Amino acid sequence: MDKEQLKQLRYLKTEIEAIKKQIDNLECTMAIDKVKGSSSHFPYVKRSFTIEGVDYEEYNRKTIRLRKKLSRRISELMDLVEETNEFIEDIEDSLTRQIISLRYINGLTWEEVAANVGGGTTAESVRKVAERFLK
């Protein structure tokens, strides 16, 4: 596993949230049509009526498409998370394991990783540890 694969984890999480927002913000399409008819009382004069309504067929089609896309992305993310967790669990050095986990699974900045690891580490030192390990 390399650095780019680990970075994809954060981007997949962001993409999933964006798709969820798209589903939540999905608006119904209004359909407008004209029909001919007459009043129900005498005199029966033929005229046109405009009718409006929600196009549920279109709405449902869009929703189903987005839900399938979301399901695919969640499946990809779960596979990547499992693969990443196995990779990180196999790291023998505790410090390196913590650094990789905090950075790529939790999505912390190098400064936050250094603060969480403690022991007088700096952002630059934890970044170097991760880079050396991932080469």
Order of alpha helices (4+ residues) and beta strands (2+ residues): alpha-beta-beta-alpha-alpha-alpha-alpha
